[in-house]
Amino acid sequence: MNFRGLRFHIVALILFRGRLCSSFNNRPNCHASKTLSSTSLHAISTNDGFITITRSNGSRHQLSYRIARPMALSSRQAAPIVTLHGGPSLPSSYLYPLEKVLPYRSIVYYDQLGCGKSDEPNDVSLYSIEDSVHDLKQLIKHLGVRRFHLYGHSYGGILAFEYMKAVASEKKENDVECLSAVLSSAPSDIPQLEKEFVRLTGKLTAADGTLSAEELNELFRVNYQCRLDAMPEELAYAYANAGTVWSGTNAIANYVARPPPEDATRMPSALITRGEFDFVSEDSVQGWKRTFNHKFLRFRTLEGCSHHGLYENGSLYGEIVDSYVTEYD
């Protein structure tokens, strides 16, 4: 088996825009009773819309956003949470179950350029982490959000960090305040993440050298991505409908998080989580200690979970996130 080719097959297809394989029927120790149903979200009021963003070359593009519980967007008791999805280019819809496990708060979702209901221009030069940070600033301004918590899952955690670093590096008074941040299963070092993929896939193939690529995809999924018997509907939809122009680890292949300048203002406090069996390793999340310009970081490992703890143990996941952000309201 061509292991290098297999590694990129796994990285491209499973982590960020995976082709989903059929699930194994006899997966032990999954949290089936704790999974989230899309039907439970229907009673929550939402406000959907679009914002026009502008690139440095003058091109204009539409970004889609969704606000759950819009009436609470300006709450002083429970500040809204602005969410950043993973990928790059995995649609934000897979984060909608946050509404069930984070009651009362307004939650803002949006599809970053290149996925979901947002525009997907074919010009790769229009995509970068820096551009995505600029888009986030435009969205926050457009919605009139003044106080908020920032939540980023997987690549979204990288984007959350870079947003906070950019604001801290501006060294000026800002009329918006990020109260705290949650980086969920977010790698601090993409080259290190690639090496971890090699280690994990090698571990699986060493146990059974006859695995086909499809079987390895599924085995990787149930061990390190989502440890449920079957991929939840919302999650499967997001992976099957991910963007293709700027996506996967190839889009951010050289990313390693760096601290802000020494004279930057203090970045927000942050909670950094990962699943016990997450392909985002403990070393990768501990790397965030070297990048924030303060020591107010809290780490939490979700027992029994992998990369999608929101689906694997939603009640615990919501309790951890809600308890943390409440401290900073």
Summary of the structure (lengths in Angstrom):
residues: 329
radius of gyration: 18.9
end to end distance: 52.5
largest distance: 59.7
contacts: 1149
relative contact order: 0.19
helix: 41%
strand: 17%
